[in-house]
C-alpha cells in the first residue's frame, strides 16, 4: 500500500509523526487508527488492518501519540485526556486536507480514547473498539507495583514492553477521574466491539460493559483465542475482514465515475505476506478474497490456490450457464452443484499423441429437480457452452507490461 509520511501539531504543540496509508485506486473513505498504551503506529495489528482497509479504498491515518515512537514531546507529561486531544487534532488535520475521517478505530487504551474522542469528531459515522477497557484506569495494572511510589514522589519509572517509561501522578489521577459511560451512551455512531474471551490484559467483561452502555446500532464479534495485541497475522486479518464487512452498512463507499475509455473492471492482486505467498485479490472496490498456497508449498493455506480460483471460475460459470438455460426454458430445476478437480496428465491420456503433460479439469455436475432424461442430457450439453469452458479449451493470450 502506498504510504505518505506526514506530521501535525499535537495537544502541547509537539510535532506528531504519522503514516497515511493510501489505496492504490480512488480514496472512498478515510479512517483514523489509535494504538494501544505505550505502543506505536507500526504495531502488527495496525499494519494489517490498514492494509486490508486500503485494499477496499479506505485511507488510514495512524500516528504515534505524544512522546512515543517518532513523535516529539515527553510521554511523562501526557495523560489520557491529552491522548484524546491528540486524536481530535489528528481528525482535524485530516479534515483540513479535505478528508475528514468517517471511521475511527482504537486498540486497547487507544480504543477507550477513540470512544471518548468520537463525540468531538463530527465526521465520524462508525467506531471500532478492539480489546478496549471500559474504565481507562484499568491500565493501572501495568504498573500496579509503582502506584505507591507515584503517589508519594509524584512519578516513578516503570518497565512496559521491555522499555522504561516515566508515569506521573497527573496521568494516574486523570485515568481514575475519567468515566467512559456517558461518552459511550451519547456516542450516536455505529459501534463495533472486537474482543477475545481469553484476553489476559483486558478481560472480556470490559466488552460486555461497553456493549451494555452503548445504544444501537452496536455489534460485538469475538476474536476467539487472539492475544491482547492481536499479534498473530491470522487474527489481525480476521479483525480486518470483520471491520471491512461491517463498515459497508454504515459508510457509503461509492467509487467515482471512471474516466472516459476506462476498462469495465480490473482484478488487482497485491502481495499481503512477502515472507509467504498470501495475496489480497480485489475485483473492483467491493469484492475481496485471499489467495494463498498450502502449507506444504510454503504458504499459510489462508485462501484458495491460483489453480483453485481457476477451477472455481469453471464451476461457477458452468452452474450459471445451466441455470440460465433452465430458467429460460421454464424447466423444474431446483439446484445445481458442480464439483471441479484439476490435474496435470500426460497428453496421451487426454487423447493426444504428444508426450507433454496437459491440464485436465474434471467436472461432476449434480442436477436436482423433476427433470426428464432428455432435459438432463440437454443441460449436460449446455454445460459445455459455458464461456469459461470455451476459454480454457481454446488458446488464450496473456499480454504483460510493466507499470
Buried (B, 14 or more C-beta within 10 A) or exposed (E): BEEEEBBBBBBBEBBBBBBBBBBEBEBBBBBBBBBBBBBBBBBBBBBBBBBBBBBBBBBBBBBBBBBBBBBBBEBBBBBBBBBBBBBBBBBBBBBEEEBBBBBBBBBBBBBBBBBBBBBBBEBBBBBBBBBBBBBBBBBBEBBEEBBEBBEEEEBBEBEBEEEEBBBBBBBBBBBEEBEBBEBBEEBEBBBBBBBBEEBEBBBBEBBBBBBEBBEEEBBBBBBEEBBBBBEBBEBBBBBBBBBBEBBEEBBEBEEEEEEEEEEEEEEBEEEBBEEBBBBBBBEBBEEBEBBBBEEEEEBBBBBBBBEBBBBBBBBBBBBBBBBEBBEEEEBEBEEBEBEBEBEEEEBEEEEEEEEEBBEBBEBEBEBEBEBEEEBBEBBEEBBEBBEBBEEBEEEEEEEEEEE
